[in-house]
Structure formats: C-alpha cells, structure tokens
Amino acid sequence: MIFDLIIAIATVSIAIVLSMPRVSRSTTWRAVVTPLASIIGSGFLLLGPVLNVGYGGYAPLVMLALCLVAYLYGAVIRANIAAGEDAIIDGSYGKLAQRVETLSSWALAFAYIISVTYYLNLLGAFSLSLTPFDSALDAKLMTSGVFAIIIVVGWSHGFKSLEQMEYVSVGLKLAIITGLLVGLMAHFGEQAIDEKLVFNPQNVTGWPAITMAFGLLITVQGFETSRYLGSSYDAKTRIRSMRLAQWLSTLIYLIYILLISYVFAPDQITSSETGIIDMMGIVAPILPFMLVAAAMASQFSAAIADTSGSGGLFAQLSQNRITEAQAYLALGIIGIALTWSADIFAIVSYASRAFAIYYGLQAALAAIIAMRRGNPGKAAFFALLAALGAAIAILGQPVE
C-alpha cells in the first residue's frame, strides 16, 4: 500500500510540473518532447521483459549498446540537419546526395507504415490485458478496429484535430514512467536489503544474441523526428533538442533496465508483449493499471503522428499522384494484413529493419556530404554506419 502511495505522489507531481505554463510553453522543452516521446514510447513496454528473458543479468549492457547505436545514428541525422535540408534537396551537394535523400524519404514513408502497425498491435494487446477478453484473437480484432477508425478519419477529415492530444499523452506517459521508476527503486532497495537480488542466466548467446539485438532497433528509434520539425524550430534548436532527448532517454532506459534486471526470478518474467504488466503487478498493484493507461494514450498518439507523417511523405514524394487519403487507406490495408499474418515480435523486427534502411541511407547521405566538404575522416565514419544499417536490415531477427 505504501508503494502505491509513493508511486501515485511521484506520478501526480511530474504531471503537474509538465502541465505548468512555464514548462509546457517552453520552446526548448516542446522541441525535446516530440523525439523523447517517440524514443521511450512502445520500447519501454517491451524492452524490460524481452531483454531479461534473452540476456539475463547482461540486459543492461545490451540496453547500453542499443542506446549507443541509436546515438550514433542520431549524430548522422544531426549532421544532415546542420548541412541544410534545402541545400540537400536543391542539389547543392550533387545529384547523388539528392537521390539518396529522396530514396531515404521513401524508406521512411514505408517504415512509418510498419511502425504504426507495431504501435496499434501493442495498443490492442494492452487495452484488453486487464479484461476478460485478453486473448490474441481479441487483441487482433481490437487492432483491426482501430485501423478502420484511422482509415475513416484520415480519408474524410485528416488528423489535425487528433494531433492536438500529443502533448497531453506525452505528459501522461512521462509522469507514469516516473512513477514506475520510483516504484522500481523502492522495490530494488527492499530486495537488496533482504539480499534477494538475482543474476538471471543468459538464454540467447553468440550470433543469435547479436541478430536479436539488431531486431530491437525500433525500440530506441524516434530521434529522427527532429529532422522533420523545420517548420516549427530552427536547425540549432532541433540539433540541441534531439541530443538532449537522446541523453534523457538513454538515462531513463538504463535506470529502468538496471532496476528491473536483478529483482525478478526467471519464473516471474515472460517475454509476451504484455509481460511487463505481470512483472509490475509484483512491484505494486497500482502499476498495471497505470501502464495500460500510458500504453493506450501513447500508442494511439504515436500511431496518429506516424500515420500523418507517412501520408504527407507519400503525397510529397509522389508529387500528389498519391493523395494523403489514398496513403492512409493503403497504410490501413497493409497494417491489417501484417496484424493477422505476424505476431508482435515479428512486426518489431520488420520495423527495425525498415528503420535500419532509412538510417543507413541517411548515413550514406552524410558520407557523401562529408566528402563534398573535404572531410574524408567523417565520410569514412558515416560510411561504416551505412554498412551497419545494411547489416541490421539484412540480419535482424525477431524475438523467439
């Protein structure tokens, strides 16, 4: 009971702070919120159980590696922001750079389709997890229903009215994550005092451990959204806010994985998409309900954001030969097909591969620009990241 009270106080306190005008109207904070919310969204729901089942007591090291790879690709995106998006598009860095930029935009548009499917499948699973309808079939039906709503709304009205809920859902999610971390800290301390901390065995080793980590790249993705906020923020603000969002998300993820990795015995951990709910129920009875609320709000808003982004990209890249409404329809059809043909972890792997292609192309673009600017050292570094993106896209495997 005392844990519930502490968690509730921490959650409400952060929610109040984030809703204060000085915070909510801060240009820097609002620029940080979009990439931060994307990075620590759905990944927060999946990573704890998945890393613990796969890597045991070494889960924090894998989390650190994922964050490092994400930060390196963040450096790629920041370099391309600094180079100037207009200069890239108008051919100032050559035709090859222009073509790679166009190709990477197409890759991102398709990656968004898979990420929306990933978000809505999580929403379907979490929304029913504490009800009598907690089954794979019911979750897929729920996901398909939400896709149908998105198709109808996108075809008839667009998403401008729904996009207004982004900041509210982000504030709710960050407040609940704070409460979760406070509860885990208290639980970790209690287990440590009672000498009940555990070091679980690693179940995935060698090459499969590496390819499984490749398949989890999507869980730390989202920082690239800063590149597409040029109509709201200047380049310096976007670069600074993206870097800050990656630092904050890395800190949050590492604390979370450290706290969760040594307090649960193997029989208390399940790698199902909603496994975190059962684990948090051991920490405090209030946490499962808070996690479901956070999942529903954050997954829906993230899906709307990526649906809108995908529709806009398809319309722009096809020079309006594909309208936004038609793109929403295609997204819904593909998403429903993926929902019924693959499980959540396969979809996670597909999304990771899709974003790896995008990051790899962005790294290739950065390498071309660096060479044009006479900096072969940077060009070689970015070329290596392009090769890593290709390796992740080819070799990434889903969680078994």
Buried (B, 14 or more C-beta within 10 A) or exposed (E): EEBBEBBBEBBEBBBEBBEEEEBBEEEEBBBBBBBBBBBBBBBBBBBBBBBBBBBBBBBBEBBBEBBEBBBBBBBBBBBBBEBBBEEBBEEBBBEBBBEBBBBBBBBBBBBBBBBBBBBBBBBBBBBBBBEEEBEEEBBBBBBBEBBEEBBEBBBEEBBEEBEEBBBBBBBBBBBBBBBBBBBBBBBBEEBEEEEEEBEBEBBBEEEEBBBBBBBBBBBBBBBBBBBBBBEEBEBEBBBBBBBBBBBBBBEBBBBBBBBBBBBBEEEBBBBBBBBBBBBBBBBBEBBBBBBBBBBBBBBBBBBBBBBBBBBBBBBEBBEEEBBBBBBBBBBBEBBBEBBEEBBBBBBBBBBBBBBBBBBBBBBBBBBBBBBBEEBEEBBEBBBEBBEBBBBBBEBBBBBE
